[in-house]
Amino acid sequence: EVKADSPDKNVESTQMGTFSIEVDRIKKLPAFMGEVDILKTIQLIPGVQSAGEGNSGFYVRGGGPDQNLILLDEAVVYNASHLFGFFSVFNADAVKNVNLIKGGMPAQYGGRLSSVLDINMKEGNNQKYEVEGGIGLISSRLTIQGPIKKDTSSFIVSARRTYIDVLVKPFIPDSKPAKGSGYYFYDLNTKLNYRLSDKDRLFLSGYFGRDVFDFRSNRTEFKSFVIWGNATGCLRWNHLFNDKLFVNTSAIFSDYKFEFGAVQDQFEFKLFSGIRDWNGKVDFSYFPNLKHNIKFGVNYIYHTFTPSGASARSGDVEFDLGEIVKLYAHDAAVYINDDYKITDLFAVNLGLRYSYFMHVGPFDRYVKDNFGNITDTIVYKKGDRISDYDGLEPRFSFRYTLDENSSIKGAYTQNFQYIHLASISAVSLPTDVWFPSTSIVKPQFSTQYALGYFRNFKEGMYETSVEVYYKDMRNLIEYKEGAQPEDGVKDNPDYSFTFGKGWSYGAEFFVKKSYGKLNGWVGYTLAWTERQFQDLNKGEVFPAKYDRRHDVSVVLTYDLSEKWSFSAIFIYATGNAATLPIGRYMMEGWIVNEYGERNSYRLAAYHRMDLSATYTPDRSKKLARRKKRLEEKYAKQGKDPSTVEVPKRWARNYESSWNFSVFNVYNRMNPYYIYFDTEGDFSTGSMSVKAYQVSLFPVLPSVTWNFKF
């Protein structure tokens, strides 16, 4: 459910495109393979598009996946996906609240062009111990929370693991070459909360997650593995100076690693990449009077990038593949923001952010001639300035109240983005490379305009909105035609990139019913997203790979009784853009494809319906039946039934529920990608090439048992 702090917040606030997600409601929605997914719920909001079938990646108002700032307790999460994108890294049992900002980004946020997804973990129950979890078809989870010292400190620990590897292995015959292979992911969330005084609180939180894919051949000595994952940590101190001034001080660590390895006999090869941040920030909130809400602060990040690295050895002999490429950068910003209520009818949010980015040594810059040959090397020592960029980022939004139930809002924002994600795929994969701005790679920059009309009906029971937007983007990054991430292992990786610009514009329509037995929302997005790169598509404008003209989402939940609730999701979206061959010819016995304009072909439209039912047993009736049986037993023994004492363990606050979900109810075979295969014999002139569509998921039922005590 999209939830506001007050019934009229969507009308009264100066912010546009801001949504909060209620985690308890997410748990009642249809679950993909039994696993509740916060990011898949985010994809159902107008202006937010999914990366593809079953994928938890998302795009906001025409921006790329790297243009979303994803925060978990203030720490940046660089890859929010498990299982190559089919699940997100966020365990719903550990999450307190989820907030998405897709328009009119306040000045305290920066470093990305499109959106902010701000997720806060639960702080732990400081009154009593609680245990909750769930057992599904492919994964289980367990959360424990409680007081360390009652009313003063608390903790929460939440763990999750899949057991795909355990379930599948017994069904792989010993004769199969992949016997012994497996895949699993796991994650762990922890948080400590300590009240130092009435004015001071201390928080320590962390996340650690890994995906592990292991392939072993029982016929040869070959084996390979792919491991990737995030680790974050945050130490946060809150201090209340007085009823007008508050400060939050944070020390944050973020890390993302990807590693691929292969072993054949004594030969071993590894390919790896990653990014690591050390971050410090101080944020003040000042409330001088009822008309002003002022926020100001400073933020600093030290980045370490490993865009490409490789190692190889045979026995005790190590091969020289060149030094591991590492890049270092300082990233700083200061900001001030004032939410100012000028009159009862008119309010503004004025913000200004100044950002500064410096690429520093150690670093070797290879100088090339016009033929791509290295002719010289410029050596930068540790701490040497290589290149730097800065910029002012104005943020402005307003709200004009038409009446007590409706308002008009507008927003203007400028954003710089100094780090980039280079992807060779149409969807986000763990192989994607994070890269800083350098003397060759310029910072991305965007300007966004938005205007909206917001209206509530029946005392806030129904919320409606219409928003239109236009976004202009510069210095976007893509790989050159034919380039691969490993091309930069013995070279400067930024030579593999090409740069361009983009535009996105559209309209978003939203209707939500907030409460009652039947609640949910309907969203529709009409949008255009275009790109232009000098080195791609002959320099002509082309649709972005995530350009989607129409996007419809319907989310409904019906609470039939205290025991039963039902949910339904329906999605319709224009097919993804793709580049397909327009002709073929033979060259030395090989088929060579001739491609048409970039992303000029549309796959078939995507649509799907999911259904779920949640059953929550009535525990009070069960206790009454058990007590009645005990009374009957007393009566048979000649004892007074009124003297029955119910065991304390019976009265414990124990809850459980069953979630039954069906993904893709009507078995729609949605296209994932298209491939081509040949039939016949070229020498006889009977050869033909046919296109085949690959679809991932048919109808998939699942069941999950959830418990809490």
C-alpha positions as CSV (number, residue, x, y, z in Angstrom):
1,E,0.0,0.0,0.0
2,V,1.2,3.5,-0.7
3,K,0.9,5.2,2.7
4,A,1.0,8.9,3.7
5,D,1.8,10.2,7.1
6,S,-1.5,12.1,7.1
7,P,-4.6,11.7,4.9
8,D,-3.8,14.9,3.1
9,K,0.0,14.8,2.9
10,N,0.0,14.2,-0.8
11,V,-2.0,17.5,-1.2
12,E,-0.3,19.6,1.5
13,S,3.3,18.7,1.0
14,T,5.6,20.6,-1.3
15,Q,7.2,17.4,-2.5
16,M,6.2,15.7,-5.7
17,G,6.5,12.0,-6.7
18,T,7.2,10.9,-3.1
19,F,5.8,7.6,-2.0
20,S,6.1,5.5,1.2
21,I,5.5,1.7,1.1
22,E,3.9,-0.1,4.0
23,V,5.9,-3.4,4.5
24,D,3.0,-5.3,6.1
25,R,0.9,-4.7,3.1
26,I,3.7,-5.8,0.8
27,K,3.7,-9.2,2.6
28,K,0.1,-9.8,1.5
29,L,0.8,-9.2,-2.2
30,P,1.5,-12.1,-4.6
31,A,5.1,-13.4,-4.0
32,F,7.4,-14.5,-6.8
33,M,8.4,-18.1,-5.9
34,G,7.3,-17.4,-2.4
35,E,9.7,-14.6,-1.7
36,V,8.4,-11.1,-0.8
37,D,10.2,-8.4,-2.8
38,I,10.2,-4.7,-1.9
39,L,11.7,-3.6,-5.3
40,K,9.1,-5.5,-7.3
41,T,6.5,-3.4,-5.4
42,I,8.4,-0.2,-6.2
43,Q,8.1,-1.2,-9.9
44,L,4.3,-0.9,-9.6
45,I,4.4,2.9,-9.0
46,P,3.8,5.2,-12.0
47,G,7.0,6.4,-13.5
48,V,8.9,3.4,-12.3
49,Q,9.6,0.6,-14.8
50,S,11.0,-2.9,-14.3
51,A,14.2,-4.0,-16.0
52,G,12.5,-7.1,-17.4
53,E,10.8,-10.4,-16.6
54,G,11.3,-11.3,-13.0
55,N,14.0,-8.6,-12.6
56,S,14.1,-6.5,-9.4
57,G,16.1,-3.7,-11.2
58,F,14.1,-0.5,-11.9
59,Y,14.3,2.6,-14.1
60,V,12.7,6.0,-13.1
61,R,11.4,8.5,-15.6
62,G,13.8,7.4,-18.4
63,G,16.9,7.2,-16.2
64,G,19.4,4.3,-16.2
65,P,19.8,1.9,-13.3
66,D,22.9,3.7,-12.0
67,Q,20.9,6.9,-11.7
68,N,18.9,5.6,-8.7
69,L,20.4,6.3,-5.2
70,I,19.6,3.2,-3.2
71,L,20.2,3.6,0.6
72,L,20.0,1.1,3.4
73,D,20.3,2.9,6.7
74,E,22.1,5.7,4.8
75,A,24.6,3.3,3.2
76,V,24.7,3.1,-0.6
77,V,23.7,-0.3,-2.0
78,Y,25.5,-0.6,-5.4
79,N,23.8,-3.9,-6.5
80,A,20.4,-4.4,-5.0
81,S,19.8,-7.8,-6.7
82,H,20.1,-11.5,-5.9
83,L,19.9,-14.3,-8.4
84,F,21.0,-12.2,-11.4
85,G,18.2,-9.7,-10.7
86,F,15.2,-12.0,-9.9
87,F,15.2,-11.1,-6.1
88,S,16.3,-8.0,-4.3
89,V,18.7,-7.8,-1.4
90,F,16.1,-6.4,1.0
91,N,14.6,-8.8,3.5
92,A,11.2,-7.4,4.3
93,D,11.3,-8.7,7.9
94,A,14.2,-6.4,8.7
95,V,12.8,-3.3,7.0
96,K,11.0,-0.6,8.9
97,N,10.0,1.8,6.1
98,V,10.6,2.4,2.4
99,N,10.5,5.9,0.8
100,L,10.9,6.6,-2.9
101,I,11.5,10.1,-4.3
102,K,11.3,10.3,-8.1
103,G,10.7,14.0,-8.7
104,G,11.8,17.2,-6.9
105,M,14.7,15.6,-5.0
106,P,15.5,17.7,-1.9
107,A,19.0,19.1,-1.6
108,Q,20.1,16.7,1.1
109,Y,20.2,14.0,-1.5
110,G,22.6,14.0,-4.4
111,G,25.0,12.0,-6.6
112,R,22.3,10.5,-8.8
113,L,20.1,11.9,-11.6
114,S,16.8,10.1,-11.3
115,S,15.5,8.9,-7.9
116,V,16.2,8.1,-4.2
117,L,15.1,4.9,-2.6
118,D,15.6,5.4,1.1
119,I,15.2,2.2,3.2
120,N,15.4,2.1,7.0
121,M,15.9,-1.0,9.0
122,K,13.9,-1.8,12.1
123,E,15.5,-0.7,15.3
124,G,14.7,-3.7,17.6
125,N,12.0,-4.0,20.2
126,N,13.3,-2.5,23.5
127,Q,10.4,-3.9,25.5
128,K,10.2,-7.7,24.8
129,Y,11.8,-10.4,22.7
130,E,10.2,-11.3,19.4
131,V,10.9,-14.0,16.8
132,E,9.5,-14.0,13.3
133,G,10.3,-15.6,10.0
134,G,9.0,-17.7,7.1
135,I,9.6,-20.9,5.3
136,G,9.0,-20.8,1.5
137,L,9.6,-23.1,-1.4
138,I,13.2,-21.9,-2.2
139,S,14.2,-19.8,0.9
140,S,13.7,-19.3,4.6
141,R,14.2,-16.4,6.9
142,L,14.5,-15.7,10.6
143,T,14.5,-12.5,12.6
144,I,15.2,-12.1,16.3
145,Q,14.8,-8.8,18.1
146,G,14.5,-7.6,21.7
147,P,15.9,-5.5,24.5
148,I,19.6,-5.5,25.6
149,K,18.5,-3.3,28.5
150,K,14.8,-2.6,28.7
151,D,13.8,0.9,27.6
152,T,17.4,1.8,26.9
153,S,18.9,-0.5,24.2
154,S,17.8,-3.1,21.7
155,F,19.0,-5.3,18.9
156,I,17.7,-7.0,15.8
157,V,19.3,-9.8,13.7
158,S,17.6,-11.0,10.5
159,A,19.0,-13.7,8.3
160,R,17.8,-15.3,5.0
161,R,19.1,-18.1,2.8
162,T,17.9,-20.0,-0.3
163,Y,18.2,-23.7,-0.6
164,I,18.0,-24.1,-4.3
165,D,21.3,-25.9,-4.2
166,V,20.1,-28.4,-1.6
167,L,16.8,-29.0,-3.4
168,V,18.2,-29.5,-6.9
169,K,21.2,-31.6,-6.3
170,P,19.4,-34.9,-5.5
171,F,17.5,-34.6,-8.9
172,I,20.7,-34.2,-11.0
173,P,21.7,-37.7,-12.2
174,D,25.3,-38.8,-11.5
175,S,25.8,-39.1,-15.2
176,K,25.2,-35.4,-15.8
177,P,28.3,-33.3,-16.3
178,A,26.9,-30.6,-13.9
179,K,26.6,-32.9,-11.0
180,G,27.9,-31.1,-7.9
181,S,27.0,-27.6,-9.2
182,G,24.8,-25.3,-7.3
183,Y,23.6,-21.8,-6.6
184,Y,22.4,-20.1,-3.4
185,F,22.3,-16.6,-1.9
186,Y,22.2,-15.4,1.7
187,D,22.0,-12.1,3.6
188,L,22.3,-10.9,7.1
189,N,20.9,-7.7,8.6
190,T,21.9,-6.5,12.1
191,K,21.2,-3.3,14.1
192,L,21.9,-2.1,17.6
193,N,20.0,0.9,19.1
194,Y,21.1,2.6,22.3
195,R,19.5,5.5,24.1
196,L,22.4,7.4,25.7
197,S,20.1,10.1,27.2
198,D,16.9,11.9,26.6
199,K,18.7,13.9,23.9
200,D,21.2,11.3,22.5
201,R,20.7,8.0,20.6
202,L,23.3,5.8,19.0
203,F,22.7,3.3,16.2
204,L,25.0,0.7,14.7
205,S,23.6,-1.2,11.7
206,G,25.1,-3.5,9.1
207,Y,24.2,-5.7,6.1
208,F,26.2,-8.5,4.5
209,G,25.0,-10.6,1.5
210,R,26.4,-12.9,-1.1
211,D,25.4,-14.8,-4.2
212,V,27.4,-18.0,-4.9
213,F,27.2,-19.9,-8.2
214,D,29.4,-22.9,-8.4
215,F,29.8,-25.2,-11.5
216,R,31.7,-28.5,-11.2
217,S,32.1,-31.1,-13.9
218,N,32.3,-34.7,-12.9
219,R,33.8,-35.6,-16.3
220,T,36.8,-33.3,-16.3
221,E,38.8,-31.3,-13.8
222,F,37.1,-28.1,-14.8
223,K,35.2,-26.0,-12.3
224,S,34.1,-22.4,-12.1
225,F,32.4,-20.0,-9.7
226,V,30.7,-16.6,-9.7
227,I,30.5,-14.7,-6.3
228,W,29.1,-11.2,-5.8
229,G,27.5,-9.2,-3.0
230,N,27.3,-6.1,-0.9
231,A,28.5,-5.2,2.6
232,T,27.4,-2.1,4.4
233,G,27.8,-0.6,7.9
234,C,26.6,2.6,9.5
235,L,27.4,4.2,12.9
236,R,24.9,7.0,13.6
237,W,24.6,9.5,16.4
238,N,21.4,11.6,17.0
239,H,21.6,14.6,19.2
240,L,18.7,17.0,20.1
241,F,20.1,20.4,21.1
242,N,16.7,21.8,21.9
243,D,13.2,21.7,20.5
244,K,14.4,23.6,17.4
245,L,17.7,22.1,16.5
246,F,18.6,18.4,15.8
247,V,21.7,16.8,14.3
248,N,22.5,13.4,12.8
249,T,26.1,12.4,12.4
250,S,27.0,9.2,10.5
251,A,30.1,7.2,9.6
252,I,29.3,4.8,6.8
253,F,31.0,2.0,4.9
254,S,29.8,0.5,1.6
255,D,31.4,-2.3,-0.5
256,Y,30.4,-4.2,-3.6
257,K,32.5,-7.1,-5.1
258,F,32.1,-9.3,-8.1
259,E,34.4,-12.3,-8.8
260,F,34.5,-14.9,-11.5
261,G,37.0,-17.8,-11.4
262,A,37.7,-20.9,-13.5
263,V,40.0,-23.8,-12.7
264,Q,41.2,-26.5,-15.2
265,D,43.7,-29.0,-13.9
266,Q,46.4,-26.8,-12.4
267,F,45.5,-23.6,-14.3
268,E,43.5,-21.0,-12.4
269,F,42.0,-17.7,-13.8
270,K,40.1,-15.0,-11.9
271,L,38.3,-11.8,-13.1
272,F,37.0,-9.3,-10.6
273,S,35.6,-5.8,-10.1
274,G,34.1,-3.7,-7.3
275,I,33.7,-0.4,-5.5
276,R,34.3,0.6,-1.9
277,D,33.2,3.8,-0.1
278,W,34.1,5.4,3.2
279,N,31.6,8.1,4.0
280,G,31.1,10.7,6.7
281,K,28.1,13.1,6.9
282,V,26.5,15.6,9.3
283,D,22.9,16.7,8.8
284,F,21.2,19.4,10.8
285,S,17.4,20.0,11.1
286,Y,16.4,23.5,12.3
287,F,12.8,24.6,13.0
288,P,12.9,28.3,13.8
289,N,9.1,28.6,13.7
290,L,6.0,27.0,12.2
291,K,6.7,28.4,8.8
292,H,10.2,27.1,8.2
293,N,11.8,23.6,8.2
294,I,15.5,24.1,7.4
295,K,17.9,21.3,6.7
296,F,21.7,21.8,6.1
297,G,24.7,19.6,6.2
298,V,27.9,18.3,4.7
299,N,28.8,14.9,3.1
300,Y,32.2,13.4,2.2
301,I,32.9,10.1,0.4
302,Y,36.3,8.4,-0.4
303,H,35.8,6.0,-3.4
304,T,37.9,3.1,-4.4
305,F,37.0,1.7,-7.8
306,T,38.2,-1.7,-9.2
307,P,36.6,-1.6,-12.7
308,S,38.6,-4.6,-13.9
309,G,41.2,-6.9,-12.6
310,A,42.5,-10.3,-13.5
311,S,44.9,-12.9,-12.2
312,A,46.2,-16.2,-13.5
313,R,48.4,-19.0,-12.3
314,S,49.5,-22.5,-13.2
315,G,50.7,-24.4,-10.2
316,D,53.3,-22.2,-8.5
317,V,53.7,-20.0,-11.6
318,E,51.9,-16.7,-11.7
319,F,51.3,-14.9,-15.0
320,D,51.7,-11.2,-15.4
321,L,48.4,-9.7,-16.6
322,G,49.4,-6.2,-15.6
323,E,48.6,-4.4,-12.4
324,I,45.1,-4.4,-11.0
325,V,43.3,-1.3,-12.2
326,K,42.2,0.8,-9.2
327,L,40.9,4.3,-9.3
328,Y,40.5,6.7,-6.3
329,A,38.3,9.7,-5.8
330,H,37.1,12.3,-3.3
331,D,33.4,13.2,-3.4
332,A,32.1,16.0,-1.3
333,A,29.0,18.2,-1.0
334,V,27.4,20.8,1.2
335,Y,23.7,21.8,1.1
336,I,20.9,23.9,2.5
337,N,17.2,23.3,2.1
338,D,14.2,25.3,3.5
339,D,10.6,24.1,3.4
340,Y,8.9,27.5,3.7
341,K,5.1,28.0,4.2
342,I,4.7,31.5,2.8
343,T,0.9,31.6,3.3
344,D,-1.8,29.0,4.0
345,L,-2.2,28.6,0.3
346,F,1.3,28.8,-1.0
347,A,4.5,27.0,0.1
348,V,7.9,26.4,-1.4
349,N,10.9,24.2,-0.9
350,L,14.1,26.0,-1.8
351,G,17.4,24.1,-1.8
352,L,20.9,24.5,-3.1
353,R,23.6,21.8,-3.2
354,Y,27.3,22.4,-4.1
355,S,29.2,19.2,-5.1
356,Y,32.9,18.6,-5.7
357,F,34.6,15.5,-7.2
358,M,38.3,14.8,-7.6
359,H,40.0,11.9,-9.3
360,V,43.3,11.3,-7.5
361,G,46.3,9.0,-7.9
362,P,48.0,6.6,-7.9
363,F,47.1,6.2,-11.5
364,D,48.8,5.6,-14.9
365,R,47.3,7.4,-17.9
366,Y,48.2,5.7,-21.2
367,V,48.5,8.2,-24.1
368,K,47.4,6.8,-27.4
369,D,47.9,7.8,-31.1
370,N,45.1,7.9,-33.7
371,F,45.4,4.1,-34.2
372,G,44.9,3.2,-30.6
373,N,48.6,2.4,-29.9
374,I,50.0,3.4,-26.5
375,T,52.8,6.0,-27.1
376,D,53.4,7.3,-23.6
377,T,52.5,6.9,-20.0
378,I,51.7,9.7,-17.5
379,V,52.3,8.5,-13.9
380,Y,50.4,10.0,-11.1
381,K,51.5,9.4,-7.5
382,K,49.3,8.7,-4.5
383,G,47.1,11.8,-3.8
384,D,48.0,13.6,-7.0
385,R,45.1,15.5,-8.5
386,I,44.3,14.0,-12.0
387,S,41.0,15.8,-12.7
388,D,38.2,17.5,-10.8
389,Y,34.7,18.8,-11.3
390,D,32.2,20.8,-9.3
391,G,28.8,22.2,-9.7
392,L,25.8,24.0,-8.2
393,E,22.6,22.0,-8.0
394,P,19.5,24.2,-7.4
395,R,16.4,22.5,-6.2
396,F,13.0,24.2,-6.2
397,S,9.4,23.0,-5.7
398,F,6.2,24.6,-4.8
399,R,2.6,23.8,-3.7
400,Y,-0.4,26.0,-4.3
401,T,-3.6,25.0,-2.5
402,L,-6.8,25.3,-4.6
403,D,-9.1,24.1,-1.8
404,E,-8.9,21.8,1.2
405,N,-8.8,18.7,-1.0
406,S,-6.7,19.7,-4.0
407,S,-3.4,21.5,-5.0
408,I,-1.1,22.2,-7.8
409,K,2.6,21.4,-7.5
410,G,5.7,22.1,-9.6
411,A,9.4,21.2,-9.3
412,Y,12.7,22.1,-10.9
413,T,15.9,20.2,-10.1
414,Q,19.4,20.0,-11.4
415,N,21.7,17.1,-10.5
416,F,25.3,16.1,-11.1
417,Q,26.3,12.4,-11.0
418,Y,30.0,11.7,-10.7
419,I,30.1,7.9,-10.8
420,H,28.7,5.7,-13.6
421,L,27.6,2.2,-14.3
422,A,28.8,0.7,-17.6
423,S,26.6,-2.1,-18.7
424,I,26.8,-4.4,-21.7
425,S,23.4,-6.0,-21.1
426,A,19.8,-4.8,-21.4
427,V,19.4,-5.6,-17.7
428,S,21.6,-5.0,-14.6
429,L,24.0,-7.8,-14.0
430,P,26.7,-8.4,-11.4
431,T,29.3,-8.0,-14.2
432,D,28.3,-4.3,-14.7
433,V,31.2,-2.0,-13.8
434,W,31.1,1.2,-11.6
435,F,33.5,3.9,-12.8
436,P,34.3,7.4,-11.7
437,S,34.5,10.6,-13.6
438,T,38.0,11.1,-15.0
439,S,39.7,13.4,-17.5
440,I,37.9,11.4,-20.2
441,V,34.6,10.5,-18.5
442,K,32.7,13.7,-17.6
443,P,30.0,13.9,-14.9
444,Q,26.5,13.1,-15.9
445,F,24.1,16.1,-15.6
446,S,20.3,16.4,-15.7
447,T,17.7,19.1,-15.5
448,Q,14.1,18.0,-14.7
449,Y,10.9,20.0,-14.8
450,A,7.7,18.6,-13.3
451,L,4.1,19.8,-12.8
452,G,1.2,18.0,-11.1
453,Y,-2.4,18.2,-9.9
454,F,-3.3,16.4,-6.7
455,R,-6.8,15.8,-5.3
456,N,-8.3,13.8,-2.5
457,F,-11.9,12.5,-2.2
458,K,-14.0,11.4,0.7
459,E,-11.8,12.7,3.5
460,G,-8.7,11.2,2.0
461,M,-10.1,7.7,1.3
462,Y,-9.2,8.3,-2.4
463,E,-6.1,10.0,-3.6
464,T,-5.6,11.0,-7.3
465,S,-2.8,12.7,-9.1
466,V,-1.6,13.6,-12.6
467,E,2.1,14.6,-13.1
468,V,3.9,15.6,-16.3
469,Y,7.7,15.8,-16.5
470,Y,10.5,16.6,-18.9
471,K,14.1,15.5,-18.2
472,D,17.2,16.4,-20.1
473,M,20.4,14.4,-19.5
474,R,24.0,15.0,-20.6
475,N,27.3,13.0,-20.6
476,L,25.6,9.6,-20.5
477,I,27.9,6.6,-20.8
478,E,27.8,3.4,-22.8
479,Y,30.3,0.8,-24.0
480,K,31.6,1.3,-27.6
481,E,30.4,-1.2,-30.1
482,G,32.3,-4.5,-29.5
483,A,33.9,-3.3,-26.3
484,Q,34.0,-5.7,-23.2
485,P,34.7,-4.9,-19.5
486,E,37.9,-7.0,-19.6
487,D,39.3,-4.8,-22.4
488,G,40.6,-2.4,-19.7
489,V,42.6,-5.0,-17.8
490,K,45.9,-3.8,-19.4
491,D,44.6,-0.4,-20.5
492,N,42.7,2.6,-19.1
493,P,39.1,1.3,-19.0
494,D,37.6,4.6,-19.9
495,Y,38.9,4.3,-23.4
496,S,36.2,1.6,-23.9
497,F,33.3,4.1,-23.4
498,T,31.4,6.4,-25.6
499,F,29.3,9.4,-24.4
500,G,26.0,11.0,-25.4
501,K,22.8,12.7,-24.3
502,G,19.3,11.8,-23.6
503,W,15.7,13.0,-23.1
504,S,12.7,11.6,-21.3
505,Y,9.2,13.1,-21.0
506,G,5.8,11.8,-20.1
507,A,2.7,11.8,-17.9
508,E,1.8,9.7,-14.9
509,F,-1.7,9.0,-13.6
510,F,-2.4,7.6,-10.2
511,V,-5.5,6.6,-8.3
512,K,-5.3,5.1,-4.8
513,K,-7.9,3.9,-2.3
514,S,-6.2,4.2,1.1
515,Y,-8.4,2.2,3.5
516,G,-11.4,0.0,3.8
517,K,-11.8,-3.7,3.0
518,L,-10.9,-3.1,-0.6
519,N,-7.8,-1.0,-1.1
520,G,-5.0,-0.5,-3.6
521,W,-4.1,1.6,-6.6
522,V,-4.1,2.0,-10.3
523,G,-1.2,3.6,-12.1
524,Y,-0.6,4.5,-15.8
525,T,2.5,6.0,-17.4
526,L,2.8,7.4,-20.9
527,A,6.4,8.1,-21.6
528,W,9.2,8.6,-24.2
529,T,12.9,8.0,-23.6
530,E,15.5,8.7,-26.3
531,R,19.3,8.7,-26.6
532,Q,21.9,10.0,-28.9
533,F,25.6,9.0,-29.1
534,Q,28.0,10.1,-31.8
535,D,29.6,6.6,-31.9
536,L,26.3,4.6,-31.8
537,N,23.6,4.3,-34.5
538,K,25.5,6.5,-36.9
539,G,25.0,9.4,-34.5
540,E,21.2,9.3,-35.0
541,V,18.6,9.5,-32.1
542,F,17.3,6.1,-31.0
543,P,14.9,4.8,-28.3
544,A,16.6,3.9,-25.0
545,K,16.6,0.2,-24.2
546,Y,14.2,0.9,-21.4
547,D,11.9,3.2,-23.5
548,R,8.3,2.0,-22.8
549,R,5.4,3.9,-24.2
550,H,2.6,2.5,-22.1
551,D,2.9,1.1,-18.6
552,V,-0.2,0.1,-16.5
553,S,-0.2,-1.4,-13.0
554,V,-3.2,-2.4,-10.9
555,V,-2.7,-3.5,-7.3
556,L,-5.7,-4.6,-5.2
557,T,-6.1,-6.1,-1.7
558,Y,-9.4,-7.3,-0.3
559,D,-9.7,-8.1,3.5
560,L,-12.5,-10.6,3.5
561,S,-12.3,-11.3,7.2
562,E,-9.8,-11.4,10.0
563,K,-8.7,-14.8,8.6
564,W,-8.6,-14.2,4.9
565,S,-7.3,-11.5,2.7
566,F,-6.8,-11.6,-1.1
567,S,-4.5,-9.7,-3.4
568,A,-4.2,-9.3,-7.2
569,I,-1.6,-7.6,-9.4
570,F,-2.0,-6.9,-13.1
571,I,0.7,-5.4,-15.3
572,Y,0.7,-4.3,-18.9
573,A,3.7,-2.7,-20.6
574,T,4.8,-1.9,-24.1
575,G,7.5,-4.4,-25.3
576,N,11.1,-3.6,-24.8
577,A,13.2,-2.1,-27.6
578,A,15.7,-4.4,-29.3
579,T,18.2,-4.4,-32.1
580,L,17.7,-7.2,-34.6
581,P,19.4,-8.2,-37.9
582,I,17.8,-6.9,-41.1
583,G,19.9,-9.1,-43.3
584,R,22.6,-11.8,-43.5
585,Y,25.4,-13.0,-45.8
586,M,27.9,-15.7,-45.9
587,M,31.6,-15.0,-45.4
588,E,34.1,-17.9,-45.5
589,G,31.5,-20.3,-44.4
590,W,30.2,-18.1,-41.5
591,I,26.9,-16.3,-41.3
592,V,27.4,-12.6,-40.8
593,N,24.5,-10.5,-39.5
594,E,23.7,-7.0,-40.8
595,Y,21.9,-5.0,-38.1
596,G,19.4,-2.2,-38.6
597,E,18.9,0.9,-36.5
598,R,19.6,0.6,-32.8
599,N,16.5,-0.5,-30.7
600,S,14.3,-0.1,-33.7
601,Y,12.4,-3.4,-33.1
602,R,9.8,-3.9,-30.4
603,L,9.2,-7.2,-28.6
604,A,5.7,-8.3,-27.9
605,A,3.8,-6.4,-25.1
606,Y,4.4,-7.6,-21.6
607,H,1.3,-8.4,-19.5
608,R,0.8,-10.7,-16.5
609,M,-1.6,-11.3,-13.6
610,D,-0.6,-12.5,-10.1
611,L,-3.0,-13.6,-7.4
612,S,-2.5,-14.4,-3.7
613,A,-4.5,-15.4,-0.6
614,T,-3.3,-15.0,2.9
615,Y,-4.8,-17.1,5.7
616,T,-4.3,-16.1,9.3
617,P,-5.7,-18.6,11.8
618,D,-7.8,-17.3,14.7
619,R,-5.7,-18.2,17.6
620,S,-8.3,-17.2,20.2
621,K,-10.7,-19.9,19.1
622,K,-7.9,-22.5,19.1
623,L,-7.1,-21.5,22.7
624,A,-10.8,-21.7,23.7
625,R,-11.1,-25.3,22.2
626,R,-8.0,-26.4,24.1
627,K,-9.3,-24.9,27.3
628,K,-12.7,-26.7,26.8
629,R,-11.0,-30.0,26.3
630,L,-9.0,-29.5,29.5
631,E,-12.2,-28.6,31.4
632,E,-13.8,-31.8,30.1
633,K,-10.8,-33.8,31.2
634,Y,-11.1,-32.2,34.7
635,A,-14.8,-33.1,34.8
636,K,-14.1,-36.8,34.0
637,Q,-11.5,-36.9,36.8
638,G,-14.1,-35.5,39.2
639,K,-12.4,-32.1,39.5
640,D,-14.1,-28.7,39.3
641,P,-13.8,-27.4,35.7
642,S,-13.8,-23.8,36.9
643,T,-10.4,-24.5,38.6
644,V,-8.7,-25.1,35.3
645,E,-5.5,-23.1,35.0
646,V,-4.4,-22.5,31.4
647,P,-0.6,-23.1,30.9
648,K,1.2,-19.8,30.3
649,R,2.8,-21.2,27.2
650,W,-0.7,-21.4,25.6
651,A,-1.3,-17.7,26.1
652,R,1.9,-16.6,24.5
653,N,1.5,-14.0,21.7
654,Y,1.9,-16.4,18.8
655,E,0.9,-15.5,15.3
656,S,1.1,-17.4,12.0
657,S,-0.2,-17.0,8.5
658,W,-0.1,-18.9,5.1
659,N,0.5,-17.0,1.9
660,F,-0.6,-18.8,-1.3
661,S,0.5,-17.1,-4.5
662,V,0.2,-17.8,-8.2
663,F,2.6,-15.9,-10.5
664,N,1.5,-15.4,-14.1
665,V,-2.0,-16.9,-13.6
666,Y,-3.0,-17.2,-17.2
667,N,0.4,-18.5,-18.3
668,R,1.4,-15.6,-20.5
669,M,4.7,-16.4,-22.3
670,N,6.3,-13.0,-22.1
671,P,9.4,-12.4,-24.3
672,Y,12.7,-12.3,-22.4
673,Y,14.9,-12.2,-25.5
674,I,15.0,-13.4,-29.2
675,Y,17.6,-15.6,-30.7
676,F,18.2,-16.9,-34.2
677,D,18.9,-20.4,-35.4
678,T,19.6,-21.9,-38.9
679,E,17.8,-24.8,-40.5
680,G,18.8,-26.8,-43.7
681,D,22.0,-26.8,-45.7
682,F,23.6,-23.8,-47.3
683,S,25.3,-25.8,-50.0
684,T,22.0,-27.1,-51.3
685,G,20.4,-23.7,-51.1
686,S,17.8,-24.9,-48.5
687,M,19.2,-23.1,-45.5
688,S,16.9,-20.7,-43.6
689,V,17.2,-18.6,-40.5
690,K,14.4,-18.5,-38.0
691,A,13.8,-16.3,-34.9
692,Y,12.8,-17.9,-31.6
693,Q,11.4,-16.2,-28.5
694,V,12.7,-17.2,-25.1
695,S,10.3,-16.9,-22.2
696,L,11.3,-17.5,-18.6
697,F,8.3,-18.1,-16.3
698,P,5.1,-20.0,-16.9
699,V,2.4,-20.1,-14.2
700,L,4.2,-20.5,-10.9
701,P,2.3,-21.4,-7.7
702,S,4.0,-21.0,-4.4
703,V,3.3,-21.2,-0.7
704,T,5.0,-19.5,2.3
705,W,4.4,-20.1,6.0
706,N,5.0,-17.0,8.1
707,F,5.3,-17.0,11.9
708,K,5.8,-14.6,14.8
709,F,6.0,-15.0,18.5
